[in-house]
C-alpha cells in the first residue's frame, strides 16, 4: 500500500476519488512500485475528468460518474494486476516462470518424498510354510531321522577348551585317526574322555543315520519380532552339533583302528557318511554344504581305512554296497530353491507392493539388508536416513529387481548342475552377469545373491570323492581277488566290481 506521503498527492482529487484509488491499489496486492504506478495513472484519469469543472458540485458529479464507470473495486484491481503482469518485460517473465516452475518441482519432490518414505511392505506369502510343505516327505513319521539328531544334539557334550585348542584336534591332516596311536598319553586321555562323555549322544546319532530320510520343519525364534521371521532368519542351530558329532565319529574310528577293531571303525565311518547324506540334496545351501562336508570327512576316513590293507575282499564288498546305497538315486547336486524363495521373501519384506514399478525399496528397511552398525551409532541414524532414502529412490523397482534376479538365478540353476569342466569349456559365469548389474540400481540382488557357481563346484567335488571312493574299493577288491590291478578301468565294470565308470 502507498505511504502517507504518497497519499497526499491524491488530496486535490477530493475524498471520494482519493478513497476509491486507495481501495483499488490496496486490493491489487502487488509490488509497491506497481501500486504507485497504478495510483498515478488513476489519479491522472480523475484529473482529466474534473479539469474544467465550473463548480464544486459539478466536480463531485464527474468524480462519482467516473467511479461508477470503473465499476467493482476488487474486480478492477484484479484486471489491473493482470494487465501489469502481461506488460512485464520478457526477462522478468522468464525469471518469474522459472521460479514458479522451480517451486512446483520442489513442492512435488517434497510431496513425493513424503509418499515415498511413508510406504510400508505388506507380507502376503508365508515362504517358511511353503518351504516346509515342499520338503515334507510322504512317508511314515517313525522313519524320520530328525528326532534322533535333535536328541543327540541335546545330549552332546562339546569338547573342552583344552581339547578344542589342541593342534591334533584341529589339525589339517586327512588321516588324523591313524595318528591316534602316535599321540601322547595325556592327549589320548583327552580324546577318550570326550568320547566317553558322549556315550549317550552317539547312539542317537547312530539311530538317526539308520533312518530312511530326515525332515525338520523350519522356523524362527518364537520370541523374536514379527519382522524378523524371514526365511533368511530361520534357525539352524543343529548344524554345529551335527559337525561336532561327526568329529566324535572320526575319533571313535581312530580309537577302533588303534585297538585293531577295523570293522567297528568302518561302521563309525558309515554312520558319519549316512548323516552327511541326509543333509544333502535339499534345504538351505548351508545345510547342504555341511552335509557335503560331513560326507567328505567320512570318505576320506574310509579311503585311509581301505589303504591300511586290513579289510578282506568280503568286507570291502559290503562297504562298497553300503556307500552306494547312501546315494542310490545318484549323488545329490546343489538344490537352490530355498535361496530363490529366501530372496523373494526379502523382496516382500523390504519393498512396497504397489505404485510405480510394482513397488519401491522402503528406506526404513535398509537395516534388514545391510548392517549399518559399523558406520553409525546413536544420533548418526539421522544422518543415514537421507542417505538411505536417496539410495532407495535410485534403486530399481520391485518388478525389475525380481525380473533381473530371475534371469541370473535361472542361469545359475543350470550351471550348478553342470560339471566344472563343462562350465569352463562353455565359459559360463552367472556371477559375471551379476557384476554387470549396477550396484546402485540392484543393490538388493548384489547383497542377497549367493555364490552359486562356487557351491556347484563344491558339490561336484563331493561327487568326485564319492565316485573315487567306490572305484578305490573296487580296485582293492580286484587286487585281493586276482593278485594285481586290472589293465583298464572298464574291466572293473565288466567284472562286476563297479556299477559304472565315473
ABEGO torsion letter per residue (X at the ends): XBBAAAAAAAAAAEAAAAAAAAAAAAAAGBBAAAAAAAAAAAAAAAAAAABGBABAAAAAAAAAAAAAAAEBAAAAAAAAAAAAAAABBAAAAAAAAAAAAAAAAAAAAAAAAAAAAABBBBBABBAAAAAAAAABBBBBAAABAAAAAAAAAAABBBBBAAAAABAAAABABABAAAAAAABBAAAAAAAAAAAAAAAAAAAAAAAAAABABBBBBBBBBAABBAAABBAAABBBAAAAAAAAAAAAAAAAAAAAAAAGBAAAAAAAAAAAAAAAAAABGEEBAAAAAAAAAAAAAAAAAAAAAAAAGABBAAAAAAAAAAAAAABAAEBBBBBAAAAAAAAAAAAAAABBABEBGGEBBBAAAAAAABBAAAABBEAAAAAAAAAAAAAAAABBBAAAAAAAAAAAAAAAAAAAABBAAAAAAAGBBAAAAAAABBAAAAAAAAAABBBAAAAAAAAAAAAAAAAAAAAAAAAAAAAAAAGBBBABAAAAAAAGABABBX
